[in-house]
């Protein structure tokens, strides 16, 4: 029988269950959820929702938004739906078992104001493929490539809608290239460093559909202090208060 672990976030307001083995979300998802700026009345789509962690955190922090989590893997979609029910968020989060490449606006509420995604970081032929299928799909572009996520976001978003994502710093040029091809103009960029003295490992990027050129580069985000503990800013991303 599969062992399930429970993790609490946002000062106990949110409980997320996930399998002990197989795919488990990482801090990247927490950082992305913290980066997204929401307004009441918005509809937000989470592409590749996994167990639903990003949608769950956004719904808990922002009670005035509606969310749809889209997930291609049936087991993860079921886990996400179970987490939505367990946190009594059924009226505000819908989980859709769907391939993002086949996703069309008719599948979702209209209009879509924001899209969030944490795409797989590695190309299929780069690095070792994890034998666990769910872990492999989270890390490598097995079910969908970066361009598929960007194109799906562009299809779903209304004009002036926003896409927020987290991606490896070494693939930033690929990300910006795909965004601009899809008429998504980068507007906010934040580099993410594991430690202050190390180079950037990840980037948080926000883009606007049909936006004018002009990129704001925000102060860097450092995850760990010298002693290995989370920095105060990252520690706050796990809580309700900011």
N, C-alpha and C positions, 0 to 999 in steps of 0.2 A: 504494500500500500504506500502511495506517495506521501512523503512527509512534507507538511506545510509549515512555514514559519510566519509569524506575525510581527510586523514592525509598526511602531507608532510614530507619528509626525505631528507637527503643528500643535505642540503642547498637549498631545493626547486627543486632539479633535479628529484625527484621521488614523485609521488602522488599515494597513495594506498587507494582504496575505499573498505569499508566493511560494513556489516549490523550493525546498532546500537544495535539490539537484536541478540541473537544467538552467535555462536562462533566468537571471536575476538582474533587476535594473541596477545601474551604477549611479554614482554621484552626479554624472553628467546630466541625467534627467532632472535632478533636484536643482542644479544650477540653471538649467533652461527654464524650468517653471518659475524660478525667482526672477529671471531676466524679462519675462513677458509682462507687458503693461496692458492691463485690462480696463474696460469701461463697462458700466452697467448697461444691460440690454444687448450686449454683443453675443454673437454665436461664434464659437471657436472650434476648429477641427484639429484633432491630434492624429497625425498620420503615423502609423506604426506604433500604436498605443501600448503594446506589450500587455503588462498586467494592469495598465490604466493609471500609473503613478502620476504622470503629468496632468492628465485631466482631473484626477482626484484632488491634487494639490491646488489647481486653479479654481475648481469649484468650491473648495473649502475656504480658500482665501477671499474669493470674490463671489459673494452670494447672488450678485445680479447678472451672472453670465450663464449661458447654456453651452453645453459641449457635446461633441460627437467624437468618440474614439474609434479609429479604423484600424483593424488588425487582420492580416492574412492568415495567421496560424490559428487553427481552430481552438487548440488547447489554451493559448494565451487569450483569445477572445473570450472564452468561457471564464477564465480566471479574472479578466477585467470586469466582466458583467457581474461576477460574484462579489468583487470588491465594491462595485457601485451599490449593489443591494445591501451589503454588510454595513456600508456607511450611510444608508438611507438617502442616497442621491439619485434614485431612479427617475425623479421628475426633472432632473437637470443634466444628467449625462446619459447618452445612448451609446451603446457599443455596437459597431457594425462589423460583421465578419465579411471582409471584402478585400480584394486585390486593389491597391491604390492605382494601378495602371488602368483598371477598368472603372474607376470611380468617376461618376458624372454628377453634375449639380442636382439632377433629379433625385439622387439618393439622399440628399441632405436638405436641411432647412435653408431657406433663401431669405435674406442674403447671408453670406459667410463673411464675417468681418476680419477674422484672423485665422491663420493656420500655424500650428507648431509642429516641429518634427525633429527627431534625433536619428538621422539616417544611419545605416551601416557605414562604417568608416573605411573599410578596406575593399579594394577590387577583388574579384573572385580569384585571380591568379597571383595575388600578393600574400605571402605568408602562409602559415599552416592553417588549414581549415579544421575547426573544432569538430570532433566526431559527434558531439551532441548537436542535433539539427537545430534546436531553438537557439543555442548559443552561437552556432555558425551563422544563422540568418541575422542575428543581432549585430554581428561584427563584420560580416562580408556581404557584398552585394549579390546575394543569391536570388532572392525573390524580386528585388528592385534595385536599380542603380540610382545614383544621386540625381541624374537628369529626370528619372521617373518621379521622384519626390517633388522636385521643383516644378515639373510640368503639371503634376496633380494639384499643387498649391495654386499655380496660376489659373488653372481651370476653375477651381472652386471659389477663388476670391473675387469679391466685387472690386470695382475700381477704387483705388486708395486703400484697399485692404492690405493687411500686413502679414508677412511670414517671418517667424522667429525660429532659428535653428541653432544647433551646436554641432561643430564639425572640427576635424583635426586642422591645426594651424598649417601643416605642410600641404594641405589641399585647399587652402584659401583661394588661390587663383582659379582652381577648377570651380569652386562654389560661386564666386563672383561672375565668372564667365557664363555658367548655366543660368544664373539669376537674370543677368542682363539679356540673354537670348530669350528669356520668357517674359520680358517686360516687367521684371521685378527689380527695382532700383535699390541697392544697398544704402541704408540710412544710418544705422547704428552698428558700431563694431566694438567688441570688447575682447581683448586677448586674455586667455586663462593660463596661468602658470602654476605648476605643481608647488614650487617653492620660489621665493623671491629672487634667488640668484640664478634660477634656471630659465631657459628660453621658453617661449609660449608653447604649450602642448595642444591647446584647443582654442577655438574662437566662438564667441557668441555673436550672431549676426541677425539683424532685423532689416527687412526689405519691404518696400511699398510698391504695390502694383500701379504702374503708370506714374511713379514718383519722379520728381526732378532730380538731377544729379546733385550730390552734396552729402558727404559722409562724415558723421560725427564719430571720432575715435575716443571712446571713454577710457577712464583710468583702468589699468590692468587689474584683474582679479587674481589673487593668490590664494590657493586652496589650503596649504599647510604652513604652519609656523616651523621654526627651526627644530622644535622639540617633537614634531610629528603630529601635534594636535591641529584641529581645524583653526583657521584664522577666525577672528570674531565675526567678520562679514559672512563667511561661509557657514559658520555655526548658526547664525541668525536665519539662514535660508531653510533650516529644518524646523523653525518655530513659526508661530502665527504672527507675533509682533515683529515689526520692522522699524 
